[in-house]
Amino acid sequence: MLPIQFTEKEAAARLGVSPITLRRERIDGNIAYLKFRGRIRYTEAFLTDYLERHTQWPTSRSELENSSSESGQTRPCGARAGLTPAPDKQSEHRLAQAFFRKPK
């Protein structure tokens, strides 16, 4: 028995995305499809496989608690004070010109 086949519009509705998004995923090679006489079709297995590969499960609280450092202190983000060079006058001027330039 042949599997049930869905059009692009039907498959997109089953996945909860727009037909354009589904078409983009097909072109990018992220979802399998059938092409018969120039018509694109999707099977339930193709849609299920796509969903399984793109499902992200939330991290549990215990995993988040175990990932912290033993001391409980975290390092601050970014460079320490004094490690980034101060911009010279010319680069400050160019940056200000670019920032305040009227949009075209």
matplotlib code that plots the C-alpha trace (Angstrom):
import matplotlib.pyplot as plt

x = [0.0, 1.3, 1.9, -0.5, 1.0, 0.5, 0.8, 3.2, 0.2, -1.1, 2.3, 3.0, -0.3, 0.5, 3.9, 2.4, 4.6, 3.9, 4.2, 7.1, 9.0, 8.4, 9.6, 12.7, 13.5, 13.0, 15.4, 17.9, 17.8, 16.4, 13.3, 12.8, 10.1, 8.8, 8.7, 6.4, 5.6, 6.9, 4.7, 6.1, 4.7, 5.5, 4.8, 3.9, 7.4, 9.1, 7.3, 7.9, 11.6, 11.9, 10.1, 12.4, 15.5, 14.4, 12.9, 14.8, 14.0, 14.4, 17.2, 16.2, 16.8, 19.2, 21.3, 21.6, 22.5, 25.2, 26.8, 27.9, 31.4, 32.2, 32.9, 29.5, 31.2, 31.1, 33.6, 32.4, 31.8, 33.9, 37.4, 38.7, 38.9, 42.0, 42.5, 40.6, 42.5, 40.9, 39.9, 42.0, 40.3, 40.2, 38.4, 36.0, 35.2, 34.5, 32.3, 30.3, 29.9, 28.6, 26.3, 24.7, 24.6, 21.2, 19.7, 19.5]
y = [0.0, 3.4, 6.0, 9.0, 12.0, 15.6, 18.7, 21.4, 23.5, 20.5, 19.5, 23.1, 23.2, 19.9, 21.3, 24.7, 26.7, 28.7, 27.0, 29.4, 28.2, 24.6, 25.3, 27.0, 24.0, 21.7, 23.7, 23.8, 20.0, 19.9, 17.9, 14.9, 15.0, 13.1, 14.6, 12.9, 14.5, 17.8, 17.8, 18.0, 15.6, 14.8, 11.7, 11.4, 9.7, 12.7, 15.1, 13.1, 12.8, 16.5, 17.2, 14.8, 16.4, 19.9, 19.3, 20.9, 19.8, 22.3, 21.8, 20.6, 22.7, 20.1, 20.2, 24.0, 23.8, 21.2, 23.3, 26.1, 26.3, 24.6, 27.8, 29.2, 32.3, 33.1, 35.1, 38.4, 38.7, 40.8, 42.2, 43.5, 47.3, 48.8, 46.0, 47.6, 50.5, 53.9, 55.1, 58.0, 61.3, 60.5, 57.2, 58.8, 61.4, 58.9, 56.8, 59.9, 60.9, 57.4, 57.3, 60.7, 60.6, 61.2, 58.0, 57.9]
z = [0.0, -0.9, 1.8, 2.0, 0.1, 0.9, -1.3, -0.2, 1.1, 3.1, 4.5, 5.5, 7.4, 9.2, 10.2, 11.2, 8.8, 5.7, 2.3, 1.5, 4.6, 3.7, 0.1, 1.4, 3.7, 0.7, -1.5, 1.3, 1.5, 5.1, 4.3, 2.0, -0.8, -3.8, -7.2, -9.7, -13.0, -11.7, -8.6, -5.2, -2.5, 1.1, 3.1, 6.8, 7.3, 5.7, 7.9, 11.1, 10.3, 9.7, 13.0, 14.9, 13.5, 14.4, 17.8, 20.7, 24.2, 27.0, 29.4, 32.9, 35.9, 37.4, 34.3, 34.5, 38.2, 37.6, 34.8, 37.1, 38.5, 41.7, 43.6, 42.5, 41.1, 37.4, 35.4, 34.1, 30.3, 28.1, 28.4, 31.7, 32.1, 30.5, 27.9, 25.1, 23.5, 23.5, 20.0, 18.6, 17.7, 13.9, 14.4, 17.0, 14.4, 11.6, 13.9, 14.9, 11.2, 10.3, 13.3, 12.7, 8.9, 7.4, 5.9, 2.1]

ax = plt.figure().add_subplot(projection="3d")
ax.plot(x, y, z, "-o")
ax.set_aspect("equal")
plt.show()
